[in-house]
Amino acid sequence: MTSQPLRDAVPAPSPRAPRRSWRSPGRILMGLFVALACFLSVVPFYLMFVWATLPSDQIFAVPPHLWFGSAIAENFGKMMDATDGFALRQFWNSLYIALLATATTLFFCSLAGFAFAMYDFRGKRAMFTFILLTMLIPPLVMDIPSFLVMNNVLQWIGTPRTLWVPGMANAFGIFLMRQYIVSALPRTLIEAARLDGATEFGIFTRVVLPLIRPILATLGVVTFVGSWNNFKGALIMKLSEDPTMTLPLSLRRITGGATNVNADWGATLMMVVLTVIPLLVIFLFASRQVISGLTSGAVKD
């Protein structure tokens, strides 16, 4: 009995699927579409920065100016005059409120999400269900009760605390943290930290927080942007005095209100730039973590 040659015993390699060339019509069209979308997204921001450096009578010129002008100091001075010199103070007010809202929301929501994900206690399911049900309440319904509590009970009307204290432990943040921790952190890791002698708060700060940075960045950006752009909340809570006013209210005032009568567009665009810069900086620093947090679980290993 003759033996089969060794080459006959080795299975033939399966044919590979042909690789699609980057020059294929589908990829070219997709690349053109992405390039067009990026162009349309960037152009408004570019024009905003350019027009903020132009004199007011050149902003709406036809054809439009596409390069920076020399009126940046003039427009900045007009912005300061339009806000009675409080523009930078109002910038700090918005930054202070947004940073406090972001820091407290990240701490309390991550702490609550960790508790709901890793601990078993009486009433846990009922409490989490109640938190989820509060997400069904339209935010507009809570405006009047929030004002009455802040005005009659806490007597905080007109102070920055009215904007960052109520959202410290919001339902969306708790739900987001709980779902991410359940999917990203195994219970065995927590048990191993306990066996090593770590305290519960030590486990949270040294083990949990470093491993959930993507979702922390995601919730942080969402919270910061929402707080920074909070026009309605600042209006309802009467942060309308110059020393306590936030940038959204101040921007609305210098544009002339609902009619835009006698609006100085150079000063207005300068304040728009002042408003947009922190958002761009936050996103540039956190974009990588945000994308990682948003796409977590989208690809199955």
PASEBA-1860 file (N, C-alpha, C; in nm, 3 decimals):
! residues 301
1> MTSQPLRD> 0.086/-0.120/0.000/0.000/0.000/0.000/0.089/0.124/0.000 ~ 0.072/0.202/-0.104/0.156/0.322/-0.117/0.094/0.437/-0.042 ~ 0.179/0.518/0.019/0.131/0.635/0.094/0.113/0.753/0.001 ~ 0.018/0.836/0.034/-0.007/0.956/-0.045/0.106/1.055/-0.024 ~ 0.141/1.126/-0.124/0.243/1.231/-0.106/0.199/1.332/-0.003 ~ 0.300/1.390/0.065/0.271/1.486/0.171/0.193/1.606/0.120 ~ 0.224/1.642/-0.006/0.156/1.760/-0.060/0.008/1.735/-0.081 ~ -0.030/1.605/-0.100/-0.172/1.576/-0.115/-0.245/1.582/0.017
9> AVPAPSPR> -0.172/1.563/0.131/-0.238/1.566/0.263/-0.261/1.707/0.313 ~ -0.187/1.804/0.257/-0.204/1.943/0.301/-0.319/2.005/0.225 ~ -0.419/2.058/0.295/-0.533/2.117/0.225/-0.491/2.239/0.147 ~ -0.550/2.251/0.031/-0.519/2.366/-0.055/-0.573/2.493/0.009 ~ -0.496/2.601/0.002/-0.544/2.726/0.061/-0.668/2.776/-0.010 ~ -0.761/2.828/0.071/-0.885/2.879/0.013/-0.858/3.008/-0.063 ~ -0.921/3.025/-0.175/-0.896/3.147/-0.255/-0.944/3.271/-0.181 ~ -0.860/3.373/-0.186/-0.896/3.498/-0.119/-0.989/3.580/-0.207
17> APRRSWRS> -1.075/3.650/-0.138/-1.164/3.739/-0.211/-1.081/3.853/-0.270 ~ -1.107/3.889/-0.390/-1.029/3.998/-0.452/-1.049/4.129/-0.376 ~ -0.937/4.198/-0.353/-0.943/4.326/-0.283/-0.993/4.434/-0.377 ~ -1.082/4.517/-0.322/-1.136/4.626/-0.402/-1.034/4.738/-0.408 ~ -1.008/4.783/-0.526/-0.913/4.892/-0.545/-0.974/5.023/-0.497 ~ -0.886/5.111/-0.444/-0.935/5.242/-0.399/-0.980/5.327/-0.518 ~ -0.946/5.280/-0.638/-0.987/5.353/-0.758/-1.123/5.309/-0.810 ~ -1.189/5.218/-0.742/-1.319/5.174/-0.787/-1.419/5.289/-0.780
25> PGRILMGL> -1.521/5.292/-0.867/-1.616/5.404/-0.869/-1.687/5.426/-0.735 ~ -1.719/5.316/-0.666/-1.788/5.331/-0.538/-1.703/5.402/-0.435 ~ -1.576/5.366/-0.426/-1.487/5.430/-0.328/-1.459/5.575/-0.366 ~ -1.447/5.602/-0.494/-1.424/5.740/-0.536/-1.543/5.827/-0.500 ~ -1.664/5.777/-0.526/-1.784/5.854/-0.492/-1.795/5.875/-0.341 ~ -1.762/5.770/-0.264/-1.767/5.784/-0.119/-1.665/5.887/-0.071 ~ -1.545/5.884/-0.127/-1.443/5.983/-0.090/-1.485/6.124/-0.124 ~ -1.546/6.142/-0.242/-1.595/6.275/-0.280/-1.706/6.323/-0.187
33> FVALACFL> -1.794/6.232/-0.148/-1.903/6.269/-0.058/-1.849/6.310/0.079 ~ -1.752/6.234/0.131/-1.692/6.268/0.261/-1.620/6.402/0.253 ~ -1.546/6.425/0.143/-1.475/6.552/0.127/-1.573/6.669/0.120 ~ -1.684/6.650/0.048/-1.784/6.757/0.039/-1.848/6.784/0.174 ~ -1.879/6.677/0.249/-1.938/6.695/0.382/-1.842/6.768/0.476 ~ -1.714/6.732/0.471/-1.615/6.802/0.555/-1.603/6.949/0.515 ~ -1.604/6.976/0.385/-1.594/7.114/0.337/-1.713/7.196/0.385 ~ -1.834/7.141/0.372/-1.954/7.214/0.415/-1.959/7.233/0.566
41> SVVPFYLM> -1.894/7.144/0.640/-1.892/7.157/0.786/-1.791/7.261/0.833 ~ -1.678/7.272/0.760/-1.569/7.360/0.804/-1.590/7.503/0.757 ~ -1.647/7.523/0.638/-1.659/7.656/0.581/-1.732/7.755/0.672 ~ -1.847/7.721/0.732/-1.911/7.819/0.820/-1.824/7.864/0.936 ~ -1.749/7.771/0.996/-1.659/7.809/1.105/-1.547/7.900/1.055 ~ -1.493/7.868/0.938/-1.387/7.951/0.882/-1.436/8.092/0.854 ~ -1.554/8.102/0.791/-1.609/8.235/0.761/-1.642/8.312/0.889 ~ -1.685/8.242/0.992/-1.714/8.309/1.118/-1.588/8.375/1.174
49> FVWATLPS> -1.478/8.302/1.175/-1.352/8.358/1.225/-1.302/8.471/1.135 ~ -1.318/8.457/1.004/-1.273/8.561/0.913/-1.355/8.687/0.930 ~ -1.488/8.675/0.931/-1.575/8.792/0.938/-1.564/8.863/1.073 ~ -1.523/8.791/1.178/-1.505/8.856/1.308/-1.388/8.954/1.306 ~ -1.302/8.946/1.204/-1.188/9.037/1.195/-1.210/9.148/1.093 ~ -1.330/9.156/1.035/-1.360/9.256/0.933/-1.442/9.370/0.991 ~ -1.433/9.490/0.933/-1.525/9.598/0.973/-1.669/9.560/0.943 ~ -1.762/9.618/1.016/-1.903/9.579/1.003/-1.956/9.601/0.862
57> DQIFAVPP> -1.908/9.704/0.791/-1.961/9.732/0.658/-1.905/9.639/0.550 ~ -1.810/9.553/0.586/-1.753/9.460/0.489/-1.795/9.315/0.513 ~ -1.869/9.291/0.620/-1.902/9.153/0.656/-1.994/9.090/0.553 ~ -2.093/9.165/0.503/-2.189/9.110/0.408/-2.160/9.158/0.266 ~ -2.033/9.186/0.238/-1.996/9.231/0.104/-2.013/9.117/0.003 ~ -2.038/9.156/-0.123/-2.053/9.059/-0.233/-1.953/9.098/-0.341 ~ -1.862/9.009/-0.377/-1.837/8.875/-0.321/-1.782/8.881/-0.179 ~ -1.803/8.777/-0.101/-1.761/8.782/0.040/-1.609/8.779/0.054
65> HLWFGSAI> -1.561/8.841/0.160/-1.417/8.837/0.192/-1.383/8.698/0.247 ~ -1.275/8.641/0.196/-1.235/8.506/0.235/-1.104/8.503/0.313 ~ -1.052/8.622/0.348/-0.930/8.624/0.426/-0.946/8.722/0.541 ~ -0.862/8.705/0.643/-0.876/8.781/0.766/-0.848/8.930/0.742 ~ -0.920/9.013/0.818/-0.903/9.156/0.811/-0.821/9.208/0.928 ~ -0.826/9.339/0.945/-0.745/9.404/1.049/-0.830/9.472/1.155 ~ -0.960/9.438/1.162/-1.049/9.506/1.255/-1.076/9.424/1.380 ~ -0.987/9.331/1.413/-1.013/9.245/1.529/-1.014/9.326/1.659
73> AENFGKMM> -0.921/9.420/1.674/-0.919/9.502/1.795/-1.041/9.593/1.801 ~ -1.081/9.647/1.684/-1.199/9.733/1.680/-1.325/9.656/1.719 ~ -1.342/9.537/1.665/-1.461/9.457/1.697/-1.460/9.412/1.843 ~ -1.342/9.381/1.895/-1.333/9.343/2.035/-1.373/9.460/2.125 ~ -1.329/9.579/2.091/-1.368/9.696/2.169/-1.517/9.722/2.161 ~ -1.576/9.705/2.043/-1.721/9.723/2.030/-1.796/9.619/2.112 ~ -1.743/9.496/2.115/-1.807/9.392/2.197/-1.803/9.429/2.344 ~ -1.691/9.480/2.392/-1.681/9.521/2.531/-1.774/9.638/2.561
81> DATDGFAL> -1.785/9.733/2.467/-1.876/9.846/2.488/-2.022/9.800/2.490 ~ -2.056/9.705/2.401/-2.195/9.658/2.395/-2.236/9.582/2.521 ~ -2.139/9.526/2.591/-2.169/9.453/2.715/-2.130/9.533/2.840 ~ -2.107/9.663/2.822/-2.068/9.750/2.934/-1.942/9.700/3.004 ~ -1.852/9.638/2.928/-1.726/9.591/2.984/-1.732/9.458/3.056 ~ -1.847/9.389/3.048/-1.864/9.264/3.122/-1.850/9.140/3.034 ~ -1.801/9.152/2.911/-1.797/9.037/2.821/-1.707/8.926/2.876 ~ -1.590/8.961/2.923/-1.499/8.858/2.977/-1.553/8.800/3.108
89> RQFWNSLY> -1.620/8.883/3.187/-1.682/8.832/3.310/-1.793/8.734/3.275 ~ -1.869/8.764/3.172/-1.976/8.674/3.129/-1.920/8.546/3.070 ~ -1.805/8.556/3.003/-1.737/8.436/2.955/-1.696/8.347/3.073 ~ -1.643/8.409/3.178/-1.604/8.333/3.296/-1.726/8.272/3.364 ~ -1.839/8.344/3.368/-1.960/8.289/3.428/-2.003/8.162/3.356 ~ -2.005/8.166/3.224/-2.044/8.048/3.147/-1.944/7.934/3.167 ~ -1.815/7.967/3.168/-1.713/7.863/3.187/-1.722/7.803/3.326 ~ -1.742/7.885/3.426/-1.753/7.838/3.565/-1.872/7.743/3.580
97> IALLATAT> -1.985/7.782/3.525/-2.106/7.698/3.537/-2.087/7.567/3.460 ~ -2.032/7.575/3.339/-2.017/7.455/3.257/-1.916/7.358/3.319 ~ -1.806/7.409/3.374/-1.707/7.321/3.436/-1.761/7.254/3.562 ~ -1.832/7.331/3.645/-1.890/7.272/3.765/-1.997/7.170/3.730 ~ -2.081/7.202/3.633/-2.185/7.107/3.590/-2.122/6.979/3.537 ~ -2.015/6.991/3.459/-1.950/6.873/3.402/-1.883/6.788/3.510 ~ -1.808/6.853/3.599/-1.736/6.779/3.703/-1.831/6.707/3.797 ~ -1.934/6.776/3.845/-2.028/6.713/3.939/-2.111/6.604/3.871
105> TLFFCSLA> -2.149/6.626/3.747/-2.227/6.524/3.676/-2.144/6.398/3.655 ~ -2.019/6.413/3.614/-1.934/6.296/3.593/-1.912/6.219/3.723 ~ -1.892/6.290/3.832/-1.865/6.222/3.959/-1.988/6.146/4.008 ~ -2.099/6.215/4.021/-2.217/6.152/4.081/-2.280/6.049/3.988 ~ -2.283/6.075/3.858/-2.343/5.978/3.766/-2.258/5.853/3.755 ~ -2.126/5.868/3.752/-2.040/5.749/3.747/-2.049/5.670/3.877 ~ -2.060/5.740/3.990/-2.073/5.672/4.118/-2.204/5.594/4.126 ~ -2.313/5.658/4.083/-2.442/5.590/4.084/-2.445/5.476/3.983
113> GFAFAMYD> -2.387/5.498/3.864/-2.383/5.392/3.764/-2.303/5.272/3.810 ~ -2.193/5.297/3.882/-2.113/5.188/3.937/-2.192/5.110/4.042 ~ -2.268/5.180/4.126/-2.348/5.113/4.229/-2.455/5.025/4.165 ~ -2.525/5.078/4.064/-2.630/5.000/3.999/-2.573/4.884/3.918 ~ -2.450/4.895/3.871/-2.392/4.790/3.788/-2.329/4.679/3.870 ~ -2.266/4.711/3.984/-2.183/4.614/4.054/-2.233/4.574/4.193 ~ -2.338/4.635/4.242/-2.387/4.603/4.376/-2.529/4.547/4.368 ~ -2.560/4.461/4.461/-2.695/4.407/4.475/-2.752/4.454/4.608
121> FRGKRAMF> -2.863/4.523/4.603/-2.925/4.574/4.725/-3.076/4.577/4.706 ~ -3.147/4.586/4.817/-3.293/4.583/4.813/-3.347/4.706/4.742 ~ -3.440/4.684/4.652/-3.501/4.793/4.578/-3.421/4.843/4.460 ~ -3.317/4.772/4.425/-3.230/4.817/4.317/-3.306/4.829/4.185 ~ -3.381/4.726/4.149/-3.453/4.728/4.022/-3.560/4.836/4.019 ~ -3.631/4.853/4.131/-3.736/4.955/4.137/-3.676/5.096/4.126 ~ -3.563/5.118/4.192/-3.500/5.249/4.186/-3.450/5.280/4.045 ~ -3.389/5.182/3.981/-3.339/5.205/3.847/-3.453/5.227/3.748
129> TFILLTML> -3.563/5.153/3.767/-3.680/5.173/3.682/-3.738/5.313/3.700 ~ -3.742/5.361/3.823/-3.792/5.495/3.850/-3.703/5.601/3.783 ~ -3.572/5.579/3.788/-3.479/5.673/3.723/-3.503/5.676/3.572 ~ -3.525/5.560/3.513/-3.552/5.556/3.370/-3.684/5.623/3.335 ~ -3.784/5.608/3.422/-3.913/5.671/3.395/-3.904/5.823/3.397 ~ -3.814/5.878/3.478/-3.799/6.024/3.480/-3.747/6.078/3.348 ~ -3.683/5.993/3.268/-3.635/6.037/3.137/-3.750/6.062/3.041 ~ -3.869/6.009/3.072/-3.985/6.028/2.985/-4.054/6.162/3.009
137> IPPLVMDI> -4.018/6.232/3.115/-4.081/6.361/3.145/-4.020/6.468/3.056 ~ -4.102/6.541/2.979/-4.046/6.649/2.894/-3.980/6.756/2.980 ~ -3.863/6.804/2.939/-3.793/6.906/3.019/-3.875/7.032/3.040 ~ -3.959/7.069/2.944/-4.040/7.191/2.958/-4.136/7.183/3.075 ~ -4.180/7.061/3.108/-4.275/7.045/3.219/-4.209/7.081/3.352 ~ -4.077/7.068/3.361/-4.007/7.091/3.488/-3.963/7.236/3.507 ~ -3.988/7.322/3.410/-3.940/7.460/3.422/-4.006/7.534/3.539 ~ -4.139/7.526/3.547/-4.209/7.598/3.653/-4.179/7.539/3.791
145> PSFLVMNN> -4.187/7.405/3.811/-4.149/7.352/3.943/-4.005/7.386/3.982 ~ -3.913/7.383/3.886/-3.774/7.416/3.917/-3.762/7.561/3.962 ~ -3.832/7.650/3.894/-3.827/7.791/3.933/-3.885/7.811/4.073 ~ -3.998/7.745/4.103/-4.060/7.762/4.235/-3.969/7.709/4.346 ~ -3.903/7.596/4.320/-3.812/7.542/4.422/-3.694/7.635/4.443 ~ -3.634/7.681/4.335/-3.518/7.769/4.346/-3.554/7.904/4.408 ~ -3.675/7.952/4.381/-3.714/8.085/4.430/-3.771/8.081/4.571 ~ -3.861/7.988/4.599/-3.933/7.988/4.726/-3.869/7.901/4.834
153> VLQWIGTP> -3.806/7.793/4.794/-3.749/7.699/4.891/-3.601/7.730/4.916 ~ -3.522/7.728/4.811/-3.377/7.747/4.826/-3.335/7.893/4.819 ~ -3.418/7.975/4.757/-3.389/8.118/4.741/-3.254/8.139/4.672 ~ -3.235/8.068/4.561/-3.112/8.078/4.483/-3.130/8.155/4.353 ~ -3.248/8.209/4.327/-3.273/8.276/4.200/-3.171/8.387/4.178 ~ -3.115/8.391/4.056/-3.016/8.491/4.023/-2.873/8.451/4.052 ~ -2.852/8.327/4.098/-2.717/8.279/4.129/-2.681/8.163/4.035 ~ -2.552/8.140/4.008/-2.512/8.031/3.917/-2.551/7.892/3.966
161> RTLWVPGM> -2.574/7.875/4.096/-2.606/7.743/4.148/-2.734/7.687/4.089 ~ -2.823/7.773/4.043/-2.949/7.726/3.986/-2.929/7.649/3.856 ~ -2.813/7.664/3.794/-2.790/7.599/3.665/-2.709/7.471/3.674 ~ -2.625/7.456/3.776/-2.543/7.334/3.779/-2.581/7.237/3.890 ~ -2.646/7.283/3.997/-2.682/7.191/4.105/-2.791/7.093/4.064 ~ -2.901/7.134/3.998/-3.009/7.037/3.970/-2.969/6.921/3.881 ~ -2.867/6.936/3.796/-2.832/6.828/3.705/-2.715/6.744/3.748 ~ -2.677/6.751/3.876/-2.558/6.678/3.921/-2.572/6.527/3.906
169> ANAFGIFL> -2.692/6.475/3.925/-2.715/6.330/3.912/-2.837/6.310/3.824 ~ -2.819/6.331/3.694/-2.932/6.321/3.602/-2.952/6.178/3.555 ~ -3.073/6.147/3.513/-3.110/6.010/3.477/-3.032/5.960/3.356 ~ -3.013/6.045/3.258/-2.941/6.002/3.138/-2.797/5.963/3.170 ~ -2.730/6.044/3.253/-2.592/6.013/3.290/-2.581/5.883/3.368 ~ -2.672/5.862/3.462/-2.669/5.739/3.541/-2.692/5.617/3.452 ~ -2.791/5.628/3.363/-2.820/5.517/3.271/-2.700/5.488/3.180 ~ -2.640/5.593/3.126/-2.526/5.575/3.036/-2.409/5.508/3.108
177> MRQYIVSA> -2.379/5.555/3.229/-2.269/5.497/3.305/-2.296/5.353/3.344 ~ -2.416/5.326/3.389/-2.448/5.190/3.431/-2.435/5.092/3.314 ~ -2.485/5.129/3.197/-2.479/5.038/3.083/-2.335/5.016/3.039 ~ -2.253/5.119/3.042/-2.114/5.102/2.999/-2.035/5.017/3.098 ~ -2.055/5.041/3.227/-1.981/4.965/3.328/-2.019/4.818/3.324 ~ -2.147/4.788/3.303/-2.192/4.649/3.293/-2.122/4.578/3.176 ~ -2.107/4.648/3.064/-2.050/4.584/2.945/-1.897/4.584/2.944 ~ -1.834/4.676/3.018/-1.689/4.692/3.006/-1.611/4.638/3.125
185> LPRTLIEA> -1.674/4.626/3.242/-1.602/4.585/3.363/-1.654/4.451/3.413 ~ -1.569/4.348/3.418/-1.612/4.220/3.475/-1.616/4.227/3.627 ~ -1.708/4.156/3.687/-1.718/4.154/3.833/-1.594/4.091/3.897 ~ -1.528/4.001/3.825/-1.407/3.937/3.881/-1.298/4.039/3.908 ~ -1.293/4.144/3.827/-1.193/4.249/3.849/-1.220/4.322/3.980 ~ -1.346/4.349/4.008/-1.383/4.415/4.133/-1.353/4.325/4.252 ~ -1.384/4.196/4.239/-1.357/4.101/4.347/-1.207/4.088/4.373 ~ -1.127/4.090/4.266/-0.982/4.081/4.284/-0.928/4.203/4.357
193> ARLDGATE> -0.984/4.321/4.327/-0.941/4.441/4.398/-0.978/4.434/4.546 ~ -1.094/4.375/4.577/-1.134/4.360/4.717/-1.041/4.264/4.790 ~ -1.002/4.156/4.721/-0.911/4.060/4.784/-0.774/4.122/4.810 ~ -0.737/4.220/4.730/-0.610/4.289/4.751/-0.618/4.393/4.861 ~ -0.736/4.409/4.922/-0.750/4.501/5.034/-0.794/4.641/4.999 ~ -0.837/4.664/4.875/-0.881/4.798/4.835/-1.018/4.829/4.896 ~ -1.037/4.952/4.936/-1.168/4.995/4.985/-1.263/5.013/4.867 ~ -1.393/5.024/4.898/-1.490/5.039/4.790/-1.468/5.168/4.712
201> FGIFTRVV> -1.442/5.277/4.784/-1.417/5.402/4.714/-1.283/5.397/4.641 ~ -1.185/5.325/4.697/-1.059/5.307/4.628/-1.074/5.228/4.499 ~ -1.161/5.127/4.501/-1.189/5.051/4.380/-1.250/5.143/4.274 ~ -1.340/5.229/4.319/-1.406/5.320/4.225/-1.307/5.417/4.162 ~ -1.220/5.476/4.242/-1.129/5.579/4.192/-1.009/5.521/4.120 ~ -0.956/5.404/4.166/-0.833/5.350/4.110/-0.854/5.244/4.003 ~ -0.969/5.177/4.007/-0.993/5.069/3.912/-1.099/5.108/3.809 ~ -1.212/5.159/3.857/-1.326/5.184/3.768/-1.303/5.307/3.681
209> LPLIRPIL> -1.271/5.420/3.741/-1.259/5.544/3.664/-1.158/5.537/3.550 ~ -1.037/5.479/3.572/-0.944/5.471/3.457/-0.995/5.385/3.342 ~ -1.082/5.287/3.372/-1.130/5.197/3.267/-1.252/5.249/3.194 ~ -1.314/5.353/3.245/-1.435/5.406/3.178/-1.409/5.547/3.124 ~ -1.286/5.579/3.093/-1.254/5.712/3.040/-1.328/5.745/2.912 ~ -1.347/5.650/2.818/-1.422/5.688/2.696/-1.562/5.738/2.725 ~ -1.635/5.670/2.813/-1.772/5.713/2.838/-1.774/5.838/2.927 ~ -1.671/5.855/3.011/-1.660/5.980/3.087/-1.641/6.098/2.993
217> ATLGVVTF> -1.555/6.080/2.892/-1.534/6.188/2.796/-1.661/6.217/2.717 ~ -1.734/6.112/2.680/-1.858/6.132/2.605/-1.960/6.210/2.687 ~ -1.985/6.165/2.809/-2.081/6.234/2.894/-2.031/6.374/2.930 ~ -1.900/6.389/2.947/-1.844/6.520/2.979/-1.866/6.621/2.868 ~ -1.843/6.579/2.743/-1.864/6.671/2.630/-2.011/6.706/2.617 ~ -2.099/6.607/2.629/-2.242/6.633/2.618/-2.289/6.730/2.727 ~ -2.241/6.709/2.849/-2.280/6.794/2.961/-2.225/6.935/2.945 ~ -2.098/6.945/2.906/-2.036/7.077/2.892/-2.106/7.159/2.784
225> VGSWNNFK> -2.131/7.097/2.669/-2.197/7.169/2.560/-2.338/7.211/2.599 ~ -2.412/7.120/2.664/-2.547/7.155/2.706/-2.550/7.268/2.807 ~ -2.456/7.265/2.901/-2.451/7.371/3.001/-2.402/7.502/2.941 ~ -2.305/7.495/2.854/-2.250/7.616/2.791/-2.356/7.688/2.707 ~ -2.441/7.613/2.640/-2.544/7.670/2.552/-2.679/7.689/2.620 ~ -2.682/7.681/2.751/-2.810/7.684/2.823/-2.867/7.826/2.828 ~ -2.940/7.860/2.726/-3.002/7.993/2.718/-3.131/7.998/2.801 ~ -3.215/7.898/2.783/-3.346/7.899/2.850/-3.330/7.893/3.001
233> GALIMKLS> -3.241/7.807/3.052/-3.224/7.796/3.196/-3.177/7.925/3.259 ~ -3.079/7.990/3.193/-3.029/8.117/3.246/-3.136/8.225/3.243 ~ -3.222/8.221/3.142/-3.329/8.320/3.133/-3.434/8.298/3.241 ~ -3.472/8.173/3.264/-3.574/8.144/3.365/-3.523/8.173/3.505 ~ -3.397/8.141/3.531/-3.340/8.162/3.664/-3.289/8.304/3.687 ~ -3.321/8.393/3.592/-3.297/8.537/3.608/-3.150/8.572/3.625 ~ -3.065/8.506/3.545/-2.925/8.548/3.541/-2.909/8.657/3.435 ~ -2.983/8.764/3.453/-2.992/8.868/3.351/-2.917/8.995/3.387
241> EDPTMTLP> -2.857/9.001/3.505/-2.776/9.117/3.542/-2.636/9.101/3.482 ~ -2.571/9.212/3.449/-2.440/9.207/3.383/-2.338/9.122/3.458 ~ -2.323/9.134/3.591/-2.220/9.053/3.659/-2.249/8.904/3.661 ~ -2.377/8.863/3.650/-2.411/8.721/3.656/-2.456/8.664/3.522 ~ -2.465/8.745/3.420/-2.516/8.701/3.289/-2.419/8.603/3.225 ~ -2.475/8.507/3.152/-2.394/8.411/3.077/-2.386/8.454/2.930 ~ -2.297/8.392/2.856/-2.274/8.434/2.718/-2.397/8.419/2.628 ~ -2.476/8.312/2.636/-2.595/8.306/2.550/-2.690/8.424/2.570
249> LSLRRITG> -2.713/8.463/2.695/-2.800/8.579/2.719/-2.735/8.708/2.669 ~ -2.606/8.723/2.691/-2.537/8.842/2.647/-2.534/8.852/2.495 ~ -2.515/8.739/2.428/-2.516/8.738/2.283/-2.652/8.777/2.228 ~ -2.756/8.730/2.294/-2.891/8.768/2.252/-2.914/8.917/2.270 ~ -2.859/8.974/2.373/-2.881/9.116/2.400/-2.810/9.204/2.299 ~ -2.686/9.174/2.265/-2.612/9.263/2.175/-2.657/9.250/2.030 ~ -2.734/9.143/1.997/-2.788/9.134/1.862/-2.916/9.215/1.846 ~ -2.964/9.278/1.953/-3.083/9.361/1.944/-3.211/9.289/1.973
257> GATNVNAD> -3.202/9.169/2.037/-3.324/9.097/2.072/-3.381/9.023/1.953 ~ -3.513/9.012/1.949/-3.579/8.934/1.843/-3.576/9.005/1.709 ~ -3.558/9.138/1.707/-3.567/9.212/1.582/-3.432/9.237/1.517 ~ -3.322/9.218/1.590/-3.187/9.245/1.539/-3.170/9.388/1.489 ~ -3.242/9.481/1.552/-3.235/9.621/1.513/-3.105/9.681/1.565 ~ -3.036/9.753/1.477/-2.911/9.823/1.512/-2.804/9.728/1.567 ~ -2.804/9.605/1.521/-2.702/9.510/1.568/-2.569/9.540/1.501 ~ -2.464/9.544/1.579/-2.329/9.560/1.526/-2.274/9.421/1.500
265> WGATLMMV> -2.266/9.383/1.373/-2.231/9.245/1.340/-2.084/9.215/1.366 ~ -2.000/9.316/1.366/-1.861/9.292/1.403/-1.849/9.250/1.548 ~ -1.917/9.324/1.639/-1.916/9.288/1.780/-1.987/9.156/1.803 ~ -2.095/9.133/1.728/-2.170/9.009/1.745/-2.087/8.887/1.706 ~ -2.020/8.896/1.591/-1.937/8.783/1.549/-1.817/8.763/1.640 ~ -1.765/8.872/1.697/-1.656/8.857/1.792/-1.702/8.779/1.916 ~ -1.825/8.807/1.961/-1.876/8.732/2.075/-1.909/8.588/2.036 ~ -1.954/8.566/1.913/-1.977/8.430/1.865/-1.847/8.350/1.867
273> VLTVIPLL> -1.738/8.411/1.823/-1.607/8.345/1.827/-1.569/8.314/1.971 ~ -1.592/8.410/2.060/-1.562/8.388/2.202/-1.645/8.272/2.258 ~ -1.765/8.255/2.207/-1.853/8.149/2.254/-1.813/8.013/2.198 ~ -1.763/8.010/2.077/-1.735/7.883/2.009/-1.599/7.825/2.048 ~ -1.502/7.910/2.079/-1.365/7.862/2.104/-1.359/7.754/2.212 ~ -1.422/7.771/2.331/-1.414/7.663/2.431/-1.472/7.531/2.383 ~ -1.578/7.536/2.303/-1.639/7.413/2.252/-1.543/7.342/2.157 ~ -1.475/7.418/2.071/-1.379/7.356/1.981/-1.262/7.296/2.057
281> VIFLFASR> -1.213/7.365/2.159/-1.100/7.314/2.237/-1.140/7.185/2.310 ~ -1.257/7.186/2.373/-1.304/7.067/2.445/-1.316/6.948/2.350 ~ -1.374/6.970/2.234/-1.394/6.858/2.143/-1.261/6.809/2.086 ~ -1.168/6.899/2.055/-1.039/6.856/2.001/-0.962/6.770/2.100 ~ -0.970/6.805/2.227/-0.897/6.728/2.328/-0.967/6.597/2.362 ~ -1.100/6.594/2.350/-1.174/6.476/2.394/-1.231/6.395/2.279 ~ -1.205/6.435/2.154/-1.271/6.369/2.040/-1.236/6.220/2.031 ~ -1.110/6.188/2.057/-1.069/6.047/2.045/-1.142/5.960/2.147
289> QVISGLTS> -1.150/6.007/2.272/-1.222/5.932/2.374/-1.371/5.929/2.346 ~ -1.425/6.039/2.292/-1.568/6.043/2.261/-1.603/5.941/2.155 ~ -1.524/5.934/2.049/-1.550/5.837/1.942/-1.538/5.695/1.996 ~ -1.441/5.670/2.082/-1.426/5.538/2.143/-1.546/5.504/2.229 ~ -1.598/5.601/2.304/-1.714/5.576/2.389/-1.841/5.553/2.310 ~ -1.859/5.630/2.200/-1.979/5.615/2.121/-1.982/5.486/2.042 ~ -1.864/5.438/2.000/-1.858/5.315/1.921/-1.834/5.191/2.005 ~ -1.828/5.205/2.138/-1.804/5.090/2.224/-1.917/4.989/2.210
297> GAVKD> -1.880/4.865/2.180/-1.981/4.760/2.164/-2.039/4.751/2.025 ~ -1.999/4.844/1.935/-2.054/4.840/1.801/-1.992/4.728/1.718 ~ -1.867/4.691/1.750/-1.797/4.585/1.678/-1.779/4.467/1.771 ~ -1.826/4.354/1.733/-1.817/4.234/1.814/-1.690/4.159/1.782 ~ -1.615/4.123/1.886/-1.489/4.049/1.864/-1.519/3.906/1.824
END
